[in-house]
């Protein structure tokens, strides 16, 4: 009898071990169950889809430059105009992890290296990863440097644009990267990266010094769920940020005592913080904040956009970590469980899913049907923009 009980007990332990191992393996893949409610139920958004471009191959990454779209696919970079006309095809390596177009250069990131091309597709230079076991995820240009996230070694590598290795950046919190959810962006020479296993976004100076972090775990709006979110980050650089006061009169910022309070961002573009006495908080001194208009869903210059998997959605945060709103939810994005890469240009948001690029634009008429019925302008033109209402 005791022997039978031992066999049963051993079987139960074996099943528990197998189940736990399966959970760990499942958490490492990109697809994961939906957490929380569908963010599109009852959602009204001032963005509407106006165009889509379908290509034959899966789009691995993409970037925008002027009126052209640079899509990285297997073995090539496909260059399209905004109407979907193929302009050129640039031969490249097989597994492109990221693409960035800056000035007259195209930067391609591979799992263990970087290549640089002219806009015409002429290879200029390239270099291999300087550390063993490198598994690169994403990159961002900043000043004269390229910052690259490395999921294999769980750090950020800093190179010159000519390929000289400068340094390694380690998180004081420790990077936890269960899958390839390790994005990075540059906003006014402040580097932001996702520490997805901790459900946080961290910021660093261009010299690699840690500044701060924000983010919390949860399924509700303004939180990050699942094993590893956010997956992708994007910034809204170079677009004038003008917030509206509550009475609809444009202002740079409006404190409760009526005295405008202006904080300067690192790149010299005015950023605004609201406070009860017209002063900027200590945290805002560290990371420049952007004022919220009546519409929390209008991305201002320097705002951070996040893209999540599980329950796909694109959200907007100020640079000091204040959640504004969900911009696009799962249904509008195309469903599924994978995160969607995105770019912002003017009053448009570009999103890719599998082999399709979708283009969304701010629509004042849709905005008038939302809670912000008095918002007459695009958020990128100095107006209040539209609102998103989640019921």
Buried (B, 14 or more C-beta within 10 A) or exposed (E): EEEEEEEEEEEEEEEEEEEEEEEEEEBEEBEBEBBBEBBBEEBBBBBEBEBEBEBEBBBBBBBBBEEBBBBBBEBBBBBBEBEBEEEBEBEBBEEBBBBBBBEEBBBBBBBBBBBBBEBEBEBBEBBEBBBEEBBBBBBBBBEEBBBBBBBBBBBBBBBEBEBEEBEBBBBEEEBBBBBBBBBBBBBBBBBBBBBBBBBBBBBBEBEBEBEBBBBEEEBEBBBBBBBBBBBBBBBBBEBEBBBBBEEEEEBBBBBEEEEEBEBEBBBEBBBBBBBEEBBBBEEBEEBBBBBBBBBBBBBBBBBBBBBBBBBBBBBBBBBBBBBBBBBBBBBBBBEBBBBBBBBBBEBBBBBBBEBBBBBBBBBBEBBBBBBBEEBBBBBBBBBBBBBBBBE
